[in-house]
Every structure is written in C-alpha cells, then in structure tokens.
C-alpha cells in the first residue's frame, strides 16, 4: 500500500554524453516513513507501446556504508539510468514504475 506514496515526476527519455539512451526523473516520498531502498522497473516498449524488455534501477539504496541518504518523508531525489543492450524492435519509448521499496529500520 505504501508504494502509492512513492511517486515519479518528470520522467524523460534522453541521451547521455556518449549519445546512449538514458532515463531521467525524480522520485518523491509523499508518505510518512523514510525509505532506504526504491526499486524502479523500466519497461522498454515497442511501436504498439507493449513491453518487450525491462531494465532496473535502484535510485535509492541507502546503507550505513553507502553514499546515498535515505529518502525521508516529503523528500525527493533525482535519478538517471542508462539503457543498455536495447532490443532491435524497441521503439524508443519507456514506461517507468516503482516496483519495490524498503523501509529504514525503526529506531528503538
């Protein structure tokens, strides 16, 4: 149910500096708990806008050893994900969904 509290904004398909395709956007936590992981699935679409492949992104992956902070309630974070080995029938379109999340452990 908390997945509905994690929204995507400004998702765009573009190119990186090497002219390879990449997806950019922003993840916002509108809920009341901090998240230590956010998992995105990027669906590559054909000319009929049907999924033909998927790629994955972890824009939020916080740990005590990592350099990414948890996504606190009300906070947002931009993401960028390169697309690699795209299939030949890919129409240059994507659909991005938040498909999993992980919560920061509760303080005791």
C-alpha positions in Angstrom: 0.0 0.0 0.0 2.9 2.4 0.7 4.0 2.1 -3.0 1.3 4.6 -3.8 3.1 7.1 -1.6 6.2 7.0 -3.8 5.7 8.9 -7.0 7.7 9.6 -10.1 7.9 13.0 -11.6 9.4 14.4 -14.8 10.4 11.1 -16.3 12.1 11.7 -19.7 14.0 9.7 -22.2 17.1 11.3 -23.5 20.8 10.7 -24.2 23.9 10.7 -22.1 27.2 12.3 -23.2 28.0 9.3 -25.4 24.7 9.5 -27.2 23.4 6.3 -25.4 19.8 6.4 -24.3 19.1 7.2 -20.7 16.0 7.8 -18.5 15.9 10.7 -16.0 13.3 11.7 -13.5 12.6 12.3 -9.8 11.4 10.1 -7.0 9.3 11.7 -4.3 8.3 10.1 -1.0 4.8 11.5 -0.1 4.3 9.0 2.8 5.2 9.3 6.5 8.2 6.9 6.7 11.8 7.1 5.5 12.8 4.7 2.7 16.3 3.1 2.4 15.6 1.5 -1.0 13.5 2.3 -4.0 13.5 -0.1 -6.9 12.4 1.0 -10.4 11.5 -1.1 -13.4 12.0 0.5 -16.8 9.9 -1.2 -19.4 11.2 -0.8 -23.0 8.2 -0.5 -25.3 7.6 -1.5 -29.0 5.7 0.6 -31.6 2.4 -0.6 -30.1 3.6 0.6 -26.6 3.8 -3.0 -25.4 6.7 -4.1 -23.1 9.4 -6.1 -24.9 12.2 -5.9 -22.3 12.9 -4.5 -18.8 15.8 -2.9 -17.1 16.2 -2.0 -13.4 17.3 1.0 -11.4 18.0 1.5 -7.7 18.0 5.3 -7.3 17.7 5.0 -3.5 19.9 2.3 -1.9 21.0 3.6 1.5 23.1 1.7 3.9 25.5 2.7 6.7 28.3 2.1 4.2 26.7 3.8 1.2 26.9 7.3 0.0 23.1 7.7 -0.7 20.9 9.0 2.1 17.5 7.5 2.9 14.6 9.2 1.2 12.8 10.9 4.1 9.1 11.7 4.2 8.4 14.7 1.9 11.8 14.5 0.3 12.6 13.8 -3.4 15.7 12.7 -5.3 16.5 12.9 -9.0 17.7 9.8 -10.8 19.4 8.9 -14.1 19.7 5.4 -15.6 21.4 4.4 -18.8 19.7 1.9 -21.0 22.0 -0.8 -22.4 21.5 -3.7 -24.9 18.2 -2.4 -26.1 16.4 -4.8 -28.4 16.2 -4.0 -32.1 12.4 -3.7 -32.0 12.5 -1.1 -29.3 10.6 2.0 -30.4 12.5 4.4 -28.2 9.7 4.6 -25.6 9.7 3.6 -22.0 7.3 3.2 -19.0 8.9 3.5 -15.6 7.2 2.2 -12.4 8.2 2.0 -8.7 8.1 -1.8 -8.2 9.6 -2.2 -4.7 10.6 -0.3 -1.6 12.4 -0.9 1.6 11.9 0.9 4.9 14.6 2.4 7.2 14.7 0.2 10.3 12.6 1.6 13.1 14.6 3.3 16.0 14.2 1.6 19.3 
